[in-house]
Amino acid sequence: MPEHMLPVRKQDLQLGQPVPYAIFDAGGQLLISAGQTVRSPELLETLQTIGMYANPQWNPVRKPAAAGGARVHRAEPTPPPAPTAAARGAELAAERKVAEIKLMPGTWLQIGENGASGRPKTSVRLIGWVEKSTVFLSSVNAQGTVLPFRDGETLSLKTMAGRDVVAFTCVVSKVSFTPVPHLILSYPEQVQRQQLRSSQRIDTDLIASLTLGGNTVPARLINLSAGGALLVCSTQLHAGSSLQLAFRLTAAGTEHTLSIKAEVRSSSRADGQAGIEFVEPGMLERLVLDNFIYHQLVNG
């Protein structure tokens, strides 16, 4: 569980009602802002599957006082300052320290594969760290298996911090099994932080279908972002035309079938490729797209 956060149950939220507080996932990524409305059971189920957390110290969204009643003023949290244009456009932030990234104990960290030991790419949880001294990791993966590590081994670690991908390298100082299996690692000298834009694209090979003019044709998505996709299909598409795109994505271990209205922005007759832009995808679609893209970037 993220530090200073409490889990939110599905029954704590009401369909059609504003969410009283900001909701985050286990990695600290914002899922829903305070005041947004959850309108579909499917979205609620997706949030429950991903895992919902809230800070109990944050005041809920203020509701209007009853007619004729006294108004009680509740201080609302100060919203964070909007990022500058330079910050939004930056691909790679300056080198940071672990403490500055504010990774929470319990965060899942992706470890690159080790060909020498035969250990595949896997994920383990962060236990904590001592500033400028040591990092502590669990050596147990999500399936409960104790993984093989050796003293002196160099680990390449990657995870999500908010909407950013962070990566750093540590050396295993000691493999310990008391009181639980864990690793004692060297403190990283620097942490690379890649800021993800809303237009961040990933390469894919996803089967999809397009519906336009009453006809449905197969297609293949060759890259994907939260705002659109590049696809290949046998039907010539024309810039400016509207279509309905359907495809499947797996987010938080659950497969979702998305159906999103889109508009063709560019088209190539030579190779059958077309660039499309999503038109106002719903909250459920945005949530699944973000979750899928960010985890693909972490695990890539």
N, C-alpha and C positions, 0 to 999 in steps of 0.2 A: 504494500500500500504506500502511495506517495506520502512523504513527510508532511505533517500539518494538514492532511486531507482525510476526509471520512468518506466511505463508500456511499453511493446513492443508489437506492433500490428503485426498480421499475415502478413500484407502487407509490413511491414518493413524488412522482410526477403525474400530472393530470393532462390528458389529451385535450387540446384546444385551449389550454390555459398557459399564460406566460410562465417561463421557467424563472423561479424566484432568485436563482443565483447562477453564476457561471459554472459550467460543468467541464471537467478535464478528463483525459484518459490517464492510464497508469504512468505514462511517460511525461505527464505535465502538459500535453498538447490540448489546446482549447477545442472542445467539441461544439458547445453551444454557449452563446453569450447570455448573460442575464437579460430577461425580458423577451427573448425569442420564444416562439410557440411551437410545441411539438404537436403536429396535426394528424399523424398517421400511426397506427399500431406497428407498422413495419419499421418505421424510424425508431420507435421506442424499443423494439426488440433488438435492432442493430446496436443502439446505444448500450443496452444491457449486455449484449455479447462482447462488445469492445471493452466494457468496464467503465463505470462512471464514478467520478470523485468530485467533491466540493470542499471548499475551505469553510469550516463552521464559524470562523471569525468574521466572514464577510456578511454585511447586512443584506437582507433580502430586498428585492425590488419593492419600492414604496407603493402602497395601494392607496387610492383616494379614500378620504374619511367618509363615513356615512353621513347622509344629509342631516343637518341639525346637530351633529356631534362635534366634539372638540377635535381639532386637528393636532396630531402628534408628529413633531418633526423628527425624522430619523436620518442621521447623517449617512449619505451613500458613499461608497468607495470612490475615490478619485480615479477616473479612467486613465490608463497609461497614455503617455503622449504618442501621437501618431508618428510613425516612422517617416524619416525624410525621404525624398526621392532618391538620394544617393544611397541610403541604407536599403531601400526596396530593390534597387537595381544591382546591388553588390552580389557577386557570385561567391566570393570567398572572403570571409572576414579576416581580420588580423589574428595573429596567434593569440590564444587565450590560455588561461590556467583552468584547472579542473574546478576550483572553487567558483570561478567566474561563470562557468557554464551552469552551475547550480543543478547538477544531476542529483536526483533523489535516490536514497537507498531503496533498493527493490527494483530499480530500472533495469530492463533487459539490455545487455550489451552483446552485440554480434562479434564473434571471434572468427577470424579467417582460418581457413583450413591449414593443416600442417601435413605436408606430404611425407615427411620423414617418419612421423609417428603413426600416420594413417588416420589421424583424427580429422573428420570432415568439418566443414563450416557449421558452427553451432551457436547457441545463445546461452548465456548464464546471467545471473543477477548480480548487480552491484551491492555489496554489503555496506561499504562506506570508505572513507579515506581519512588520513591524517595529513593536514596541510604541509606540503613540501617534504613529505617523508614517505608515506606508504599508501597503497590502494589495496582494498580487500575485496575479493570476488568469491562468490560461491563457485564450486567446481561441479555442481549438479545442474544438468540441463532441465528443460521443461518437462521431459518425460521421466524425470527422477533418476536418471543414470549418472553415476559418478564418472566424470571424464578423465582420461589420462593426460597428465601434464608432467613436466620435469623441471627441476631447478635449472635456471639459466636460460630457459626458453623465452624467446621474444614473441609477444602477442600483439597482433594488430586488432584494435578494438574500435567499434563503430556503433553509434546509437542515435536516437532522435532527442533533441532538446528543444521543446516547443515545436516550431516549424523548421528547424534547422537540422542538418546532419552534422554530427561532430565525430572526429576520428583522432585517435592518439595511440601511441605505442608504449608498452610497458614490458619489463623483464620480470620473469617469475623468480622471486627471491627465495620462496619456500613453498612447498606443497605440504599442507597440513590436513589432518583428519580429526582433529580435536578442537573444540567439542563437536564440530560438524565439518564435513569436507569443504575446504576453502583454500584460496590462494592468497599469498602475500606478495604483492607486486611492487616494483620500483615506482616512484612518483614520476609521471610524465613531465618532461621538460617543457613541452608545448602541446597545445590542442588545436587542431585545425577545425574550423567551423564554416560550413558551407551554407549560406543563406538560400533558402528555396523560394523561388518566385512562384506566383500563381500560374505562370505560363511554363513552369518547369516540365519538360517532356521526358518520357522514358520510352525506350524501344520495346515493342510488344509484338506478339504474333497471336492475335485474338480473332476468333471467328465472330462475325457480326451479320446482321441483316439490315437492309435499308428498305424503307417503305416510302415511295414517292409516286405521285400520280395514280394511286390505287394499286400499284404493283410492288411486290416484295422481291428483292434480289439479294443474293449472298455477297458478302464483302469480307475483307480482312483488315484489321487495324494493325498498322505497322509502327505507329507511335501514338502516345496518348498523353494528354495533360488534363488539368482540372477544367480547362476552358475549351478544349477541342481535341481533334485527332487528325492523323493522316491515314488515309485508307486506300485500299486497292479494290476495284470491282470491275466487272466486265461491261457494265453499262456506263455510257458516257454521261458524266454529270456536268452541269453548267453552273458557272458562278452566279450566285444570287438565288438559286433554287432552294426550296425548303424540303426537308425530309425528316423522317423519324428513324433514329438509330437504336437498335436493340443489340445488347451484348451482355456477357456474364463476367463478373469479377468476384474474386474471393477476398473478403475483408474480415479480419479477426477470426479466421477459420470458418467463416460462413459464406456460402456462395449466394450471390445476389444477381438477379436479372434486371438490368437497367434498360429503360426506354426513355430516350432523351430527344427532344426536338433539336434540330441543328440546321445550319445554313451553310451552303457550299461557298467557300471563299476563293478557292482556286481549283483548277482542273487541268490535267494533262492528258490529251488524247493518246500520246505516244506510249505511255506506260500504264495508263488506267488509274493513276493516282489522283487523289482529290484531298484538298485540305478543307476541313469543316470546323465550324465554330458552334459550340453548344449554345442554345438559346434558353436562358433562365432555367437551368436545371434545378430541381427541387432540393430541399435540405437533405433528404435521404440520399439522393444521387451525389450531391457534393461531398457528403460525409464518406460514402463508400469510395469515391474517386480519390479523395485526399488520403484516406487510410491506405488504399492500394498503392498509390504512387509513392508515398513516403516510405512505406515498408519495402517496396522494390528498390528504392534508392539505398536504404540501409543495408539490405541483404545482397545488393548487387556486387 
